[in-house]
Each structure stands twice: as C-alpha cells, then as structure tokens.
Amino acid sequence: MPISKPGLDAASIRILDLLQQNAEMSVSELAEATGLSASPCWRRVNDLKENGVIKGSVALVDAQALGLAVNVFVQVSLKQQDRESLDVFNAAIRTKPEIVECYLMTGEADYMLRVVVEDLMKFQALVVDFLTLIPGVANIRSSFALSQIKYTTALPTGHLKGRS
C-alpha cells in the first residue's frame, strides 16, 4: 500500500481530532467547534469517509467491564518467512477474536500479537490448542501487561498542520 499524505486543511484536521475524541458528535456540534456552517462541515466529513481517511466509527468497550482482565503481548517466530508460511499464519490469526492486534515485525520475532482474555487458563488454551498448532510456528514468547499506562485510538495529526 503506497504511503500518501492527505491534503487536509486546518478545518478538516480539526474535524478529525474532534471525531477521534468523540465519534458521536453531531454535524452541528462539529460545525460549531470548527467555525464552519453545518453543510460544509457535513461535506468535509463525507469527503474524509469517501477518501478513506475515516475508515469507520466504533464503540470503545472497557475490557475490564467485560471480564477481560488478562492483556498479553505475544512474540511469534516462524520456522521460515516465505510467503506461504506468512499467509498460513495470517489466515489462522484472523480467526481468533481474542487476538485483537497482530503485526508483522522486524527484529527477533516475526509477529507481535496482543491477546485479551478472561484468565490465565484461557490464555494457556489459546497457546497450547491454537498457536502451537499453526503450521510453521517455531517459537512463542509472552509478556503479560501488569498495568495500562496509556491507551488511545486517536492518531496524531500535528504533522499535518501548516501544510494547507
């Protein structure tokens, strides 16, 4: 996927910043906060969606409130890093809702996963009954998060300011 820098003006960047904090803001609230009238603000939001800058809106759910108390970062190394091995691993990982993030990495491990489960027994089952059975997996290392210091889904926009 090519990396491109969207041509966003100050008002569109402000809309992004506001929606990343509260996606439930109405168009009239956004318009007031950005100094635009409702119709141009609505058009900008639609343009951001159509251009793929805004990919969707979701509800952020508290893991603790759902009893998901164990947050684990898992490093996985494969026996080989060929296309077939990567594709097999990627397809398997996509089937597990407990694996909430997965990244192909450089460095010691091939993948970094973030797993959220109820307890250690659920994590053990995921490792023993799933991860170890994926063809090509050579090594699995886990680190348990003791405390969440910072969590945000909001992406920084400061680098975009002053470009318009």
C-alpha positions in Angstrom: 0.0 0.0 0.0 1.6 3.3 -1.0 2.1 5.9 1.7 0.5 9.2 0.8 -0.1 12.3 2.8 -3.6 13.6 2.6 -4.1 17.2 1.6 -6.1 18.3 4.6 -6.7 21.9 5.7 -6.9 23.1 9.3 -10.7 22.7 9.5 -10.6 19.1 8.2 -7.7 18.3 10.7 -9.8 19.8 13.5 -12.8 17.6 12.5 -10.5 14.6 12.6 -9.2 15.5 16.0 -12.7 16.0 17.4 -14.1 12.8 15.9 -11.2 10.8 17.2 -12.2 12.0 20.7 -15.9 11.6 20.3 -17.3 10.0 17.1 -20.8 10.6 18.3 -20.6 14.4 17.8 -23.3 15.8 15.7 -22.6 17.7 12.5 -23.9 20.9 14.2 -21.5 20.3 17.2 -18.6 19.7 14.8 -19.5 22.8 12.7 -19.7 25.0 15.8 -16.3 23.7 17.1 -14.6 24.3 13.8 -16.2 27.6 12.8 -17.9 26.1 9.8 -21.6 26.0 8.9 -23.3 22.7 9.0 -23.5 22.0 5.3 -19.7 22.4 4.5 -18.9 20.5 7.7 -21.1 17.6 6.6 -19.4 17.6 3.2 -16.0 17.5 4.8 -16.9 14.6 7.0 -18.3 12.8 3.9 -15.2 13.5 1.9 -13.0 12.2 4.7 -15.0 9.0 4.7 -15.1 8.6 0.9 -11.3 9.2 0.7 -10.7 6.5 3.3 -9.3 8.9 5.9 -12.2 8.0 8.2 -12.5 4.2 8.0 -15.5 3.8 10.3 -16.9 4.6 13.8 -16.9 2.2 16.6 -17.8 2.0 20.3 -14.8 1.6 22.6 -15.6 -1.0 25.2 -13.8 -1.4 28.5 -12.1 -4.8 28.6 -12.3 -4.9 32.4 -16.1 -4.3 32.3 -16.4 -7.5 30.1 -14.2 -9.5 32.5 -11.2 -9.5 30.1 -8.6 -9.0 32.8 -5.5 -10.5 31.0 -3.7 -8.5 28.4 -0.8 -10.3 26.8 1.8 -9.3 24.2 3.0 -12.4 22.3 6.0 -12.6 20.1 5.8 -15.4 17.5 8.7 -16.6 15.3 8.2 -18.8 12.3 10.4 -21.6 11.0 10.5 -19.8 7.6 9.4 -16.4 6.5 8.3 -17.4 3.0 5.0 -16.1 1.5 3.2 -19.4 2.1 4.2 -19.6 5.8 3.2 -15.9 6.3 -0.2 -16.4 4.6 -1.0 -19.6 6.6 -0.2 -17.7 9.9 -2.1 -14.6 8.9 -5.2 -16.6 8.0 -5.1 -18.5 11.2 -4.7 -15.4 13.4 -7.7 -13.7 11.8 -10.0 -16.4 13.1 -9.4 -15.7 16.8 -11.3 -12.7 18.3 -9.0 -12.9 21.4 -6.2 -11.8 19.2 -7.1 -8.1 18.9 -3.9 -6.9 17.2 -1.3 -8.6 15.1 1.7 -7.0 13.4 4.4 -8.5 11.1 7.6 -7.3 12.6 11.3 -6.8 12.0 13.8 -7.9 14.7 13.9 -11.0 16.8 10.3 -12.2 16.3 8.3 -12.3 13.1 5.0 -11.3 14.7 3.7 -9.3 17.7 0.2 -10.1 18.9 -1.9 -8.5 21.5 -4.2 -11.0 23.2 -7.1 -10.1 25.6 -8.6 -13.0 27.6 -10.5 -13.6 30.8 -7.8 -15.5 32.7 -4.6 -17.5 32.5 -6.3 -20.7 31.7 -7.9 -19.1 28.6 -4.5 -17.8 27.6 -2.9 -21.3 28.1 -5.6 -22.8 25.9 -5.0 -20.3 23.2 -1.3 -21.0 23.2 -1.5 -24.8 23.5 -4.6 -25.5 21.5 -4.2 -22.9 18.8 -0.9 -21.0 18.4 1.3 -24.1 18.7 -0.8 -25.9 16.1 -0.4 -23.3 13.4 2.0 -24.9 10.8 5.4 -23.2 10.7 5.4 -21.7 14.2 8.8 -22.1 15.8 8.8 -20.0 18.9 6.3 -18.3 21.2 7.2 -15.7 23.9 4.7 -13.9 26.0 4.8 -10.8 28.2 1.9 -10.0 30.5 0.8 -6.4 30.9 0.6 -5.5 34.6 -1.0 -2.1 34.1 -2.1 0.0 31.2 -0.4 3.4 31.3 -1.7 4.8 28.1 -4.2 3.7 25.6 -5.6 5.7 22.7 -7.1 5.0 19.3 -6.6 8.7 18.3 -3.8 9.1 15.7 -1.6 12.2 15.9 -2.4 15.0 13.4 0.2 17.6 14.4 2.4 16.7 11.4 -0.4 17.7 9.0 -0.9 21.2 10.5 0.5 24.1 8.5 0.5 22.1 5.2 -2.5 23.7 3.6 
